Amino acid sequence: MSEDGSTPSERDLDRMDVRELGRLGAHLDDVEVVDDSPRHEPGGPGERRAIRRVAAWFVLSVLGAIGFVVVYVLWPWQYTSTGPQETLRSWFTPMLGITFAISVLALAMGLLEWSKTVAPPDVAIQQRHDGPSPPVAQRTFAARTVEILEQTGLRRSKLLRRTVLAAGTAFAGILAVTALGSLIRNPWRSEGPAPLVTTEWHSPDGERTYLRMDTGDPHSVTLVRPEDMVPGGLLTVFPFRESMRGDPEKLSKILRSADSSVILLRFAPGTPVVEQIGQEDFNLGGLYAYSKICTHMGCPVSLFEQTTLRILCPCHQTEFQANEYARAVFGPGARPLPQLPLAVDERGYLYAPHDFIEPVGPGFWSREPRG
Ligand code: FES
C-alpha cells in the first residue's frame, strides 16, 4: 500500500489479478460492488444453454435483416391497379416493416437475454465525487473493462462472438441498404409511367377514359354529358373505361382509388377565368375538372361556394379559387388543385384525353409538370 495506506503500491498492483484490480478500481471510485458473481459456472451447461438462447435471437435478427434486403430488392412494388400482382404489391411496405421489426426486435431481445442470463448482475452502489481520476484509477478502470469483457462470455464462446457480430453487421446492412437504396433502384426510372405521379386517369393502352358519376351504387355506370351540369353545379366523378364494364370488382375498386376522384364544375357564362399557363385548353367551355384531393394534407375538398367561386377543404379550411386555375387563396394549402383535361366524344360524353400533368395530393417535393 502507499505510505498513507489509502492506495496500493505498484508492487501490490502487480500482485493483483484482474478481478481484484477491478474491485480496487470500484473502491477507489467510491463504488461498492454488491454482487457481480457469475450467473453460471463458466463454460458449464447452464451458461451454454443461456448462450444458445442468446444466439437464437441473434440468428433471428440476421434472418430478419436478410428478409428486409430481399424484400427491398426483389419484391414487386410497381402499382398495377388490379390482379394478384397488385395484391402482392400491396404487401411491399408491410413486408418491409415486418422484416425490419423482426430484425430490430430480435437484436434487442438478444441483447436483453444476454445481459439477463449470461452477463453477471453487477449490482453496485456509487458515491458521487469530483475531480479527475488519478493514474491508479485509470489503470484499474482498464482492468475493470477487461474483466467485464471476460464476464460477457464473448472470449469463451465462439458462437456468441460470431452471432453477435453477424447480427450487428446485418443491422448495419439494413441501415446501409435504406441509405443507399436509391442507388440500387431508381423508382423514377421504370418502363411505364412513374407510379407516384400516375392516376387511374392514365389509360395504359390508349383506351378512352370517361367521366363517371358517383351515384352511390358501385356497380352502376352513368357517364356525364356537358348538359348534365347546370351553371354553378359541382359533380364528383371517377374514371371509367369500357373494358371495365361488366367487371364489378374493377367498377367498385376504382371508386376507392384515392388519387382519382375529381370535381367537375360549370361556371356561369361570363364568369371571368384565369387559366394556368400551359393548361389553357384543359377546360371545355365553362366546364372545369380539378383533382378532389387537397394539396395540403390530402382531404377530399367537397364544398363549392357559388358566390365567391371558391372550393373549400373542410379539414384545415384551405380555399381554392376555382376560376383561377384552383389556386390556393386562403389557409395552409399552397399548391393549386391539379386540373384534368376535358374533351367530349362523338356521342356527347365527357372524357379525359390524358392524366393530370401535375402530381395529385400533398407531400410532393416538386410541382414540375410532367412531360
Ligand atoms: S387537408 Fe385540406 S386544408 Fe388541410
Residues whose N, C-alpha, C, O or C-beta is under 5 A from the ligand:
A	BS01	FES	C294 H296 M297 G298 C299 C313 C315 H316 Q317 T318
